[in-house]
Each structure stands twice: as structure tokens, then as C-alpha cells.
Amino acid sequence: MRVEKLAMETAIAITQTGPNKSSLPARLSRDNAPEEKGRIMNEQKVPRTGNGSPAANKSNSIQDGIPHAPGGGDALMRLDDVVMLLLDHQSGLFQVVKDIPVAELRANTIMLAKLANLFKIPLITTASEPGGPNGPLMPEIHQVAPHFIHVPRRGEVNAWDNELFVKTVRETGRKTLIMAGVWTSVCVMLPALDATAAGYKVYAVIDASGDPSEMASRTTLARFEQAGIVPTSANAVLCELQRTWNRPDAAEVAQLYTMVAPNYAALMESYNRAQDVALHPNNPQPELTHV
């Protein structure tokens, strides 16, 4: 595809200017069956990364072998301190979401799962009564991020009421939580409030979450602000963790942007076409045909 060709050329050019020399945290152990993974969570610990939240004075500058301005990134999320929590993205609950198109919500959620897989971010999923009307989790999350850990619940509406879920989050050793879920006003807000009270920094991805009404979404955002929970978007999470195009996986990152901003794919295609014409002016051009 043209998009893939451009992305690959971009990645090659960027890599030649200075590859990313930073190392990423190791993956969590994987399991193809979420229920089986949940059953053995008490026996198997999630690998830790460092000693939890990094020291406040530790630099968060871009690590690509190029000097950057001191202080850059200090106010941003740290890749080595984030955990992705995708909560209750279930087929039944999608049917009552009214504040965002469900197709957009699903695309943004899949992008977050792909981002977690690409950047080696721990990914934890859970579901509220998947055997009932709420329905099963959307399958794409586990398909695109095979390193996921799924934690089953025992009827709890609030995932933070589930001891195994909280234990799984704590055992990552990380203190910044990226949360998204359906509904925003319940499945995201309740654990976000509790996690904040427990000392975690919480980012709520609003466009990878959904509510039954605009009013529910607005009141949830107000409560987030009062509690110190940071509302954000899927696109902002991607940018904040990417930090630079000077990285060997730039082509794969570019593909993620086409999921949260479909018009970006058209931009890439038009640029690729213009480059073909500029760099190879003598190549025969396809004739225009009228249907």
C-alpha cells in the first residue's frame, strides 16, 4: 500500500539520522486465554520496572542520541512508568453509548492496545459480568496486544474493588495509569477516583471511552477535574509517549495515527504520490479514466 511504502521510507530516513538507543521495559507474560490468565494471577507475578514511580528529578528527555533541551518532557507521562488499563469495552455496553460514535470509540481503543504492544506497555483488561447483558469484551484488544493480562471480576462494578485487579496493577511497580472504558461515568470514573486516592497519577482517555449521554460525560469530566484526574485523548496519549520521529519504529507509529485521525492516511498517500512524481519525473504516469 502507498501508506505503508511512505511509512517505511520515513522510518528508513529517520533511522539513518540517529536510531533510538533507549531500551523499553520487558513484556508481561502472555496467555491466549484471559480466563486462564486470571485464574493463575495469584501464582504468577507481573515483572516490576524499577522501584515504582521514578524520582521526581529524574530526566524524562528524549533518548535518541541527540542533545535536547533540559526539562523537556518533565511534565509529561513517562514511558517507563505507565500502565494501560482497558476496562469493560463490552459489546452490550457499546449499544447504549451516545456521546461518541461507537466505530470511533472502538478504533481509538484498538489503537491504545496496539500502542501498548508496540511500546511494551503493560496492558491489563477486565470485564463487568461478560456472561450477562453487558456482553463479552471486544476481541480486537487481546488480538493486537497478546501480552495482555486479563483479570476477571466477581460481580464488582468498580474494578478497584476487586483485590486481584488492584494487586495486578501494583505488581507492575508503575504509578501512572492510562484508563479507558465503557461507561466513562462508572467503569472509568470509579477506579480512577480510588486509584488517585491510593497515590496513582491517572489519565482518562475520553475518546476511547463512552457514556449513555452527553450529560453523563460532562458531569464525569467535572468530577475528574475536581479529583485531579487528567482527561486526555487517544491522539494525545500517542504523541506524548512517542515524543520523537527519530526512532526505528517510526513507520509503525505512523500507522497508529491513521487510526485516530483517518484523514492522516490520505495526507500520507498524497505526500507519497507527490514524492513519486518529484523523484521519478520520467516514470510513466497512470492515465485518468472516466467511468
C-alpha positions, 0 to 999 in steps of 0.5 A: 500500500502507498501508506505503508511504502511512505511509512517505511521510507520515513522510518528508513530516513529517520533511522539513518539520522540517529536510531533510538538507543533507549531500551523499553521495559520487558513484556508481561507474560502472555496467555491466549486465554484471559480466563486462564490468565486470571485464574493463575494471577495469584501464582504468577507475578507481573515483572516490576520496572524499577522501584515504582514511580521514578524520582521526581528529578529524574530526566524524562528527555528524549533518548535518541542520541541527540542533545535536547533541551533540559526539562523537556518532557518533565511534565509529561507521562513517562514511558517507563512508568505507565500502565494501560488499563482497558476496562469493560469495552463490552459489546452490550455496553457499546449499544447504549453509548451516545456521546461518541460514535461507537466505530470511533470509540472502538478504533481509538481503543484498538489503537491504545492496545496496539500502542501498548504492544508496540511500546511494551506497555503493560496492558491489563483488561477486565470485564463487568459480568461478560456472561450477562447483558453487558456482553463479552469484551471486544476481541480486537484488544487481546488480538493486537496486544497478546501480552495482555493480562486479563483479570476477571471480576466477581460481580464488582462494578468498580474494578478497584474493588476487586483485590486481584485487579488492584494487586495486578496493577501494583505488581507492575511497580508503575504509578501512572495509569492510562484508563479507558472504558465503557461507561466513562461515568462508572467503569472509568470514573470509579477506579480512577477516583480510588486509584488517585486516592491510593497515590496513582497519577491517572489519565482518562482517555475520553475518546476511547471511552463512552457514556449513555449521554452527553450529560453523563460525560460532562458531569464525569469530566467535572468530577475528574477535574475536581479529583485531579484526574487528567482527561486526555485523548487517544491522539494525545496519549500517542504523541506524548509517549512517542515524543520523537520521529527519530526512532526505528519504529517510526513507520509503525507509529505512523500507522497508529495515527491513521487510526485516530485521525483517518484523514492522516492516511490520505495526507500520507498517500498524497505526500507519497504520490507527490514524492513519486512524481518529484523523484521519478519525473520520467516514470510513466504516469497512470492515465485518468479514466472516466467511468 
